[in-house]
Amino acid sequence: MATTIITVNTNGSLKIEGDFEIRDKEGNVYDLGGREIISICRCGMSQNKPFCDGSHKGHFEHEAKAFALPPKKTV
């Protein structure tokens, strides 16, 4: 099975690379034109949502540092 890597960029997008597909809420698959690397908007300013178009530059701040999530809740 191929690996998918999601990188949270500081002050920017989510970079997705590897073997993946992206679907809308109805399950329709976006045509990625053969791309194996894409960037997803996190700031909400892109005119090409859900994809990043660079609109965040100078308007979005988030220091991307990995951390451990708290334990999963159990019922």
Secondary structure, DSSP 8 states (H G I E B T S, - for coil): ---EEEEE-TTS-EEEEES---B-TTS-B---TT-SEEEE-SSS--TTTTB--STTTTT----------------
